[in-house]
Amino acid sequence: MASSQPQASPSPKTLDHIVHLTPPGTVDETAEQFRRLGFHVIPGGTHADGLTANALVIMPDGIYLELISFTHPEAHYPPSSPAHDARHRHQWANKPPGWVAYAHLGAPGSVPPLSTLLNARLEDIAPHSGTHYAHETAGGRTRPDGVVLKWELTTPTRWAERVGGTRLPFFCGDVTPRELRVPTQPASNTVHPNGAQSIAHLRVLAPRVAFTDVSAELTAITGEAPIELSASEHVWLLDVPGNVAPKWHPKLILSEPEPDDQTGLEFVEKNGPGLFEIGVRVDGKGDDSSETPFGRVVWVPV
């Protein structure tokens, strides 16, 4: 099986996928909930550690939503067993259900490693943040058809933290071809009854006390200053996977909750700065929002 080519100058601002976590054993139920929202959902598989399973919602531009849950609650595993320890220590074990992570495209085999590049930028731009990316680690899963997928992860060391752990991207770089992990063919895999065309935005909410620090972190990680600035909102333009120029670029939006946004205020009080909502660009829908059982989806008209 062919491997992806090493990249000498990885771009750290290509959005790869967004992770939506639900309670243990609920991947199939969640897939049905997203179908009722008008998405076409395809089976994913079980990850290499056996702890999580997923299903996928793939956009025409190759970005996808990962619907994920643990396969079993922690109590399923014998106390003091390696599986129990792995389940307890998993980066999402202490996260409430909802949008728990977003991934940018990584660069396996890059020289220097992507983690080295990110850490140098963080030290330069956000030296007091305490943010650091761990050295690359191997990951993978097996598809329902038996195809084994392999990738390399570059993760912030603080992403397992209960408060603030969802505010920064991790990076997923394919060792096996990306099209095996993200099957955009046949074309019907990316056609959605609700008219979904692309990810319009990710919104990270932050309280005023953390806003400046999170903005510095995101500037360091993306390698670019925000394209839009106000006292309570900063916006970065992200790239999409592949070599074809996209119709639209997704935006990464860092916002303070509005004073009358009780849901947003409660979110940052409970979770600290973190991923709050996604925007989906759709053909034929008005400017509106929907709630999954655990996360907000904003519909952005084409």
C-alpha positions in Angstrom: 0.0 0.0 0.0 1.4 3.4 -1.0 2.5 5.8 1.7 2.0 9.5 1.6 5.1 11.5 0.6 7.0 13.3 3.3 6.4 17.0 3.3 9.3 19.4 3.8 7.1 22.4 4.6 3.8 21.3 6.2 0.9 23.8 6.2 -0.7 23.8 9.7 -3.9 25.4 8.7 -5.7 22.8 6.5 -8.9 21.7 8.3 -9.2 17.9 8.1 -12.1 16.9 10.4 -14.2 17.8 13.4 -15.0 15.4 16.2 -18.5 15.0 17.8 -18.5 12.8 20.9 -21.6 11.0 22.3 -22.0 8.5 25.2 -20.5 5.0 25.0 -22.0 2.7 22.4 -24.1 5.3 20.6 -22.4 5.7 17.2 -25.3 4.1 15.4 -27.9 6.1 17.2 -25.9 9.3 16.6 -25.6 8.4 12.9 -29.4 8.3 12.7 -29.7 11.7 14.5 -27.4 13.3 11.9 -29.4 11.6 9.1 -32.5 13.3 10.5 -30.6 16.6 10.2 -30.2 15.8 6.5 -26.7 14.5 6.4 -25.5 11.4 4.5 -23.7 9.3 7.1 -21.4 6.4 6.2 -19.9 3.7 8.5 -16.4 4.3 9.8 -15.0 1.6 12.0 -13.3 0.8 15.2 -10.0 2.5 16.1 -6.8 0.5 16.6 -7.0 0.6 20.4 -10.5 -0.8 20.4 -11.7 1.9 22.7 -13.7 4.0 20.2 -15.8 3.6 17.0 -17.0 6.1 14.5 -19.1 7.1 11.5 -18.4 9.8 9.0 -20.2 12.8 7.4 -18.0 13.8 4.4 -18.4 17.2 2.8 -17.8 17.7 -1.0 -14.5 19.6 -0.2 -13.1 16.6 1.7 -13.5 17.9 5.3 -15.6 15.6 7.4 -17.5 15.3 10.7 -16.4 12.3 12.8 -19.2 10.9 14.9 -17.5 9.0 17.7 -18.2 7.3 20.9 -16.4 5.0 23.3 -17.3 1.3 22.6 -17.9 0.7 26.3 -18.1 2.6 29.5 -15.0 2.6 31.8 -16.7 0.1 34.2 -16.8 -2.5 31.4 -13.1 -3.1 31.8 -11.6 -5.1 34.7 -10.1 -2.8 37.3 -6.3 -2.4 37.1 -6.3 -4.0 33.6 -4.3 -2.3 30.8 -7.6 -1.7 28.9 -9.2 0.0 31.9 -6.1 2.2 32.3 -6.1 3.1 28.6 -9.8 3.9 28.7 -9.4 6.0 31.9 -6.5 8.0 30.4 -8.0 8.5 27.0 -7.9 12.2 26.0 -11.7 12.3 25.7 -12.6 10.3 28.8 -13.3 13.4 30.9 -15.0 15.4 28.1 -18.7 16.0 28.1 -20.5 14.9 24.9 -20.5 17.4 22.0 -17.9 19.0 19.7 -14.7 17.8 21.5 -12.0 18.3 19.0 -11.0 19.6 15.5 -8.1 18.2 13.5 -5.9 19.9 10.9 -4.1 17.9 8.3 -0.7 16.7 9.6 2.5 15.9 7.7 4.1 12.5 8.5 7.8 12.4 7.8 8.1 16.1 7.5 11.6 17.6 8.3 11.6 19.1 10.9 8.6 17.3 12.5 5.4 19.3 12.6 5.5 19.3 16.4 8.9 21.0 16.3 7.6 23.7 13.9 4.5 24.3 16.1 6.5 24.5 19.3 8.9 27.0 17.9 6.1 29.2 16.8 4.3 28.9 20.2 7.6 29.8 22.0 7.9 32.8 19.8 4.3 34.1 19.7 2.7 32.7 22.9 5.6 32.0 25.2 3.6 32.2 28.4 0.7 30.0 27.3 2.2 26.7 28.5 1.0 25.1 25.3 3.2 22.4 23.8 2.7 19.8 21.1 3.9 16.3 21.9 6.2 14.4 19.5 4.3 12.5 16.8 2.6 9.2 17.6 1.0 6.4 15.5 -2.7 6.0 15.1 -5.1 4.0 13.0 -8.3 2.0 12.7 -9.8 -0.8 10.7 -12.7 -0.1 8.3 -15.8 -2.4 8.2 -14.4 -3.9 5.0 -11.2 -4.9 6.7 -9.0 -2.2 5.2 -6.4 -1.1 7.8 -5.7 2.7 8.0 -2.6 4.2 9.5 -1.9 7.8 10.4 0.3 10.0 12.6 -1.0 12.3 15.3 0.5 15.5 16.5 -1.4 16.5 19.7 -1.3 19.4 22.2 -0.2 18.0 25.5 -3.1 19.8 27.3 -5.9 18.4 25.0 -6.9 15.9 27.7 -7.6 18.7 30.2 -11.3 18.9 31.3 -11.2 22.8 31.1 -9.9 24.4 27.9 -8.9 21.1 26.2 -10.9 21.6 23.1 -9.7 25.1 22.1 -6.7 24.0 20.0 -6.5 21.7 17.0 -4.7 18.4 16.9 -3.1 17.2 13.6 -3.8 14.0 11.7 -1.4 13.0 8.9 -2.0 10.0 6.7 0.5 7.2 6.4 -1.9 5.2 4.2 -3.6 7.2 1.4 -6.1 9.8 2.8 -8.8 8.6 0.3 -9.0 5.3 2.3 -9.6 7.2 5.5 -11.9 9.7 3.9 -13.8 7.9 1.0 -15.1 10.8 -1.1 -15.8 8.2 -3.8 -18.3 7.2 -5.0 -19.5 10.8 -5.3 -22.8 9.9 -3.5 -20.7 9.7 -0.3 -20.6 13.5 -0.2 -24.1 14.3 -1.4 -26.4 15.4 1.5 -30.2 15.7 1.4 -30.0 19.0 3.4 -27.8 20.5 0.6 -24.6 20.6 2.7 -21.7 21.9 0.6 -18.9 22.7 3.0 -17.8 23.6 6.6 -18.4 27.4 6.8 -16.8 27.9 10.2 -15.7 26.6 13.6 -16.4 28.7 16.6 -14.2 28.6 19.6 -15.7 30.5 22.6 -13.4 32.1 25.2 -14.0 34.2 28.3 -12.5 37.7 28.2 -9.7 36.6 30.7 -8.5 34.0 28.2 -9.3 35.6 24.9 -5.9 37.3 24.2 -3.9 34.2 25.1 -6.0 31.8 23.0 -5.8 34.3 20.0 -2.0 34.2 20.4 -2.0 30.4 20.5 -4.1 30.1 17.3 -2.0 32.7 15.5 1.1 30.6 16.3 -0.5 27.3 15.3 -2.0 28.5 12.0 1.2 30.6 11.2 -0.9 33.6 10.3 -2.5 36.6 12.0 -6.3 36.9 12.0 -7.9 38.2 8.8 -10.6 40.0 10.9 -10.2 41.6 14.2 -12.6 43.2 16.7 -12.5 43.6 20.5 -14.5 40.3 20.9 -13.9 38.3 17.7 -10.8 37.2 15.8 -11.1 35.2 12.5 -8.6 33.0 10.6 -9.1 31.6 7.1 -8.3 27.9 6.9 -7.5 25.7 3.9 -9.3 22.5 2.7 -7.6 19.2 1.8 -6.5 18.4 -1.7 -5.0 20.4 -4.6 -8.1 21.8 -6.1 -9.0 25.4 -5.3 -12.1 25.4 -3.2 -15.3 27.5 -3.7 -15.1 28.5 0.0 -12.6 28.5 2.7 -13.7 27.5 6.3 -13.2 30.1 9.0 -11.8 29.6 12.4 -13.7 32.1 14.7 -12.6 32.9 18.2 -15.4 34.8 20.0 -16.3 36.0 23.4 -19.9 35.1 24.3 -22.3 38.0 23.9 -23.6 39.3 27.2 -27.1 38.0 26.5 -26.0 34.6 25.2 -26.8 32.5 28.2 -25.8 29.2 26.5 -22.4 30.6 25.5 -21.8 32.1 28.9 -22.6 28.8 30.6 -20.4 26.9 28.1 -17.3 28.9 29.0 -18.0 28.9 32.7 -18.2 25.1 32.6 -15.6 24.3 30.0 -13.3 27.3 29.7 -12.3 28.2 26.2 -13.3 25.6 23.7 -15.0 24.5 20.5 -18.7 25.5 20.8 -20.3 25.2 17.3 -19.8 24.5 13.7 -21.3 26.2 10.7 -22.3 24.2 7.6 -22.7 25.9 4.3 -26.0 24.6 2.7 -27.8 25.2 -0.5 -31.5 25.9 0.0 -31.6 26.6 3.8 -32.1 29.9 5.6 -29.8 31.3 8.2 -30.7 29.2 11.2 -29.3 26.7 13.6 -30.1 23.2 14.8 -29.1 21.4 18.0 -27.8 17.9 18.0 -28.4 16.3 21.4 -24.9 17.5 22.3 -23.8 20.3 20.0 -24.9 23.2 17.8 -24.9 23.3 14.0 -25.4 26.7 12.3 -26.8 26.6 8.8 -25.1 29.2 6.5 -26.8 29.8 3.2 -24.7 29.4 0.0 
